[in-house]
């Protein structure tokens, strides 16, 4: 009987990284084009488009293979997801606190799915890159 493990989830090929980097400028350019064409987009919708575009890009970066995909990288990746989730919770609490002082009450509407996905993937990506950097600093090859 085959068991499922998060450490054995198939990763995307490195070629997906090229597509991932396209999401960052394309989402911003899309919002700029919508503003120029006067589509009536409001700032909340514009932010949501950018959040979702950047979340897609970071998701592809987080799920694509490294040049060398060994056990150390798999461990770093798992630790990065744990760290990212922790920082996501801290970030969401910070948003609620800022909204409380800004509006006098906690507005859950300020937290969107796009923002949550963007923050989670940003924190995971940053934690993973930091762990790789620290490993290279401690063990130069």
PAVO-341503 format. One record per residue (C-alpha): residue in three letters; x, y, z. Coordinates in pm, whole numbers, padded with zeros to 5 digits, always signed. Layout:
BEGIN
AlaXYZ/...
This chain:
BEGIN
Unk+00000+00000+00000/Unk+00141+00336-00106/Unk+00129+00618+00148/Unk+00107+00988+00072/Unk+00369+01222+00210/Unk+00411+01594+00162/Unk+00780+01541+00108/Unk+00703+01332-00203/Unk+00470+01573-00382/Unk+00594+01608-00740/Unk+00751+01946-00806/Unk+00715+02155-01120/Unk+00998+02164-01370/Unk+01240+02460-01349/Unk+01098+02598-01676/Unk+00789+02709-01480/Unk+01005+02972-01307/Unk+01014+03176-01629/Unk+00634+03188-01635/Unk+00631+03272-01263/Unk+00839+03585-01318/Unk+00597+03704-01588/Unk+00310+03727-01339/Unk+00473+04014-01146/Unk+00489+04280-01419/Unk+00188+04151-01616/Unk-00053+04196-01325/Unk+00068+04553-01266/Unk+00054+04632-01637/Unk-00300+04492-01652/Unk-00414+04726-01376/Unk-00242+05022-01543/Unk-00408+04935-01876/Unk-00747+04909-01706/Unk-00696+05250-01548/Unk-00590+05406-01880/Unk-00891+05253-02056/Unk-01112+05394-01780/Unk-01283+05065-01702/Unk-01405+05198-01370/Unk-01178+04975-01164/Unk-01164+05084-00802/Unk-00849+05063-00588/Unk-00969+04752-00401/Unk-01022+04564-00727/Unk-00685+04681-00859/Unk-00512+04560-00543/Unk-00691+04225-00567/Unk-00574+04176-00927/Unk-00216+04252-00827/Unk-00235+04031-00516/Unk-00368+03738-00719/Unk-00112+03785-00998/Unk+00175+03799-00753/Unk+00033+03506-00555/Unk+00026+03298-00874/Unk+00386+03392-00954/Unk+00510+03313-00605/Unk+00315+02985-00598/Unk+00489+02874-00917/Unk+00826+02975-00769/Unk+00755+02787-00447/Unk+00648+02473-00630/Unk+00924+02460-00893/Unk+01234+02247-00853/Unk+01574+02377-00760/Unk+01884+02297-00967/Unk+01974+02034-00709/Unk+01671+01886-00537/Unk+01813+01683-00246/Unk+01699+01599+00107/Unk+01841+01924+00247/Unk+01633+02128-00003/Unk+01324+01923+00085/Unk+01383+01995+00454/Unk+01433+02366+00382/Unk+01111+02366+00179/Unk+00912+02206+00462/Unk+01059+02447+00719/Unk+00980+02737+00487/Unk+00614+02634+00468/Unk+00598+02613+00849/Unk+00766+02952+00885/Unk+00548+03105+00614/Unk+00230+02990+00785/Unk+00349+03135+01118/Unk+00430+03473+00959/Unk+00098+03469+00775/Unk-00086+03446+01106/Unk+00125+03729+01248/Unk+00062+03940+00936/Unk-00313+03888+00950/Unk-00323+03987+01315/Unk-00120+04298+01229/Unk-00368+04389+00952/Unk-00658+04355+01195/Unk-00480+04570+01455/Unk-00400+04840+01198/Unk-00762+04837+01082/Unk-00880+04869+01440/Unk-00673+05183+01496/Unk-00752+05319+01150/Unk-01130+05262+01144/Unk-01211+05211+01512/Unk-01322+04850+01456/Unk-01191+04533+01301/Unk-01293+04510+00935/Unk-01265+04156+00803/Unk-01337+04291+00455/Unk-00983+04431+00446/Unk-00849+04075+00436/Unk-00909+03918+00096/Unk-00828+03573-00038/Unk-00581+03724-00283/Unk-00398+03905-00006/Unk-00381+03591+00209/Unk-00247+03380-00080/Unk+00004+03650-00168/Unk+00129+03688+00190/Unk+00155+03313+00249/Unk+00351+03255-00070/Unk+00570+03559-00010/Unk+00660+03442+00341/Unk+00726+03086+00222/Unk+00943+03207-00066/Unk+01138+03446+00161/Unk+01195+03179+00429/Unk+01311+02926+00169/Unk+01551+03170+00002/Unk+01685+03277+00343/Unk+01752+02915+00443/Unk+01936+02849+00116/Unk+02140+03166+00164/Unk+02231+03075+00523/Unk+02330+02726+00417/Unk+02559+02865+00146/Unk+02711+03114+00391/Unk+02785+02843+00649/Unk+02902+02582+00397/Unk+03068+02761+00105/Unk+03152+02520-00175/
